[in-house]
């Protein structure tokens, strides 16, 4: 279910950056919130069928063009974090599916 995946991604990213999901979803431009949000944009785009517009609505009520820009920024500036978060996400999703079966 993609809604569960959305929540898992939000939880993973907020935990990794030691912020709350509310802070991740906020409109705040504080550096650590913005960094976490850009990585969440990237992961949501790669792992859910959500459109950029829907991703923007769920994280800070941002315009789709902001999501595109920040996702690209994440790809170039935070490659190591993306690799780590991808591993955490894969593990969490595998655990989630094992519990369901």
C-alpha positions in Angstrom: 0.0 0.0 0.0 1.5 3.3 -1.0 0.0 5.2 1.9 1.9 2.9 4.3 5.1 3.5 2.3 4.5 7.3 2.5 4.3 7.1 6.3 7.3 4.7 6.5 9.4 7.1 4.4 8.4 10.1 6.5 9.3 8.2 9.7 12.6 7.0 8.4 13.7 10.5 7.2 12.5 12.3 10.3 14.2 9.8 12.5 17.4 9.9 10.5 17.6 13.7 10.8 16.3 13.7 14.5 13.3 15.8 13.7 9.5 15.1 14.1 7.2 14.3 11.2 5.5 17.6 11.9 8.8 19.4 11.4 9.4 17.5 8.2 6.0 18.4 6.9 6.3 22.1 8.0 6.9 25.1 5.8 10.0 25.9 7.9 13.2 26.7 5.9 15.5 25.7 8.8 18.5 23.9 7.1 18.0 20.5 8.7 14.2 20.5 8.0 14.9 21.5 4.4 17.6 18.9 3.9 15.3 16.2 5.4 12.4 17.3 3.2 14.5 17.2 0.0 15.5 13.6 0.8 11.9 12.7 1.6 10.9 14.2 -1.8 13.4 12.0 -3.5 12.4 8.8 -1.7 8.7 9.5 -2.2 9.2 10.1 -5.9 11.3 6.9 -6.3 9.2 4.6 -4.1 5.6 5.7 -4.5 3.3 6.4 -7.5 2.7 9.9 -6.2 2.9 12.9 -8.5 5.3 15.7 -7.7 2.2 17.9 -6.9 0.9 15.3 -4.4 4.3 15.0 -2.8 4.5 18.8 -2.4 1.1 18.9 -0.8 2.1 16.2 1.8 5.4 17.9 2.7 5.1 21.6 3.5 2.4 22.3 0.9 5.0 23.1 -1.7 4.6 23.7 -5.4 5.6 20.8 -7.7 8.4 22.8 -9.1 9.9 23.2 -5.6 9.7 19.4 -5.2 11.5 18.9 -8.5 14.3 21.4 -7.6 14.8 20.0 -4.1 14.7 16.4 -5.3 17.5 17.2 -7.8 19.4 19.0 -5.0 19.2 15.8 -2.9 20.5 13.7 -5.7 23.7 15.8 -6.1 24.3 17.0 -2.5 23.2 14.1 -0.3 24.2 10.9 -2.2 25.6 9.2 0.9 22.4 10.0 2.9 20.3 8.6 0.0 22.2 5.4 0.0 21.8 5.0 3.7 18.1 5.9 3.7 17.5 3.5 0.8 19.0 0.7 2.8 16.9 1.6 5.9 13.8 1.8 3.7 14.4 -1.5 2.0 14.9 -3.2 5.4 11.8 -1.6 6.9 9.6 -2.5 3.9 10.9 -6.1 4.0 10.0 -6.3 7.7 6.6 -4.8 7.0 5.9 -7.3 4.3 7.1 -10.2 6.4 4.7 -9.2 9.2 1.8 -9.0 6.8 2.4 -12.5 5.4 
